[in-house]
């Protein structure tokens, strides 16, 4: 039970060709200025992921574009953490439930 809003869990193959399991909590903000596009949100993603040595625990910056219940996100890990390299990633498609 409990509120799982803004939480994500998943599986992917990482850059070391290892299977990674992750859990993440997302905080998004939409700047309150008249010129800012309503579909663009800035955020931080707190992540724990297996498949790295040591297990990756960190924060990623993100820009999320929302179109109804669909979204795409650009993520940035600006520094290397353990054997996880600095990365810029694009989540092509996400659905909000």
C-alpha angles and dihedrals in degrees: 000000000000135000113304095176111142093014124120133191127183153132130249141158108253130214090273090059090249126132110251126198115199143185120193140179118209130207115188131187132188111205111239099227126119096237096051114105111246093224094057119088130178120213156155125239119202107206141187114187134174123214094069131092105263105017106269114249115170151106127270128197116227145186114207126196113202127198108176108300092342125086144171124205139201113208129195128199099180099190137039115260115196105312093338108106126220105274147183111205136183121211099204099197135014130168125207116219 
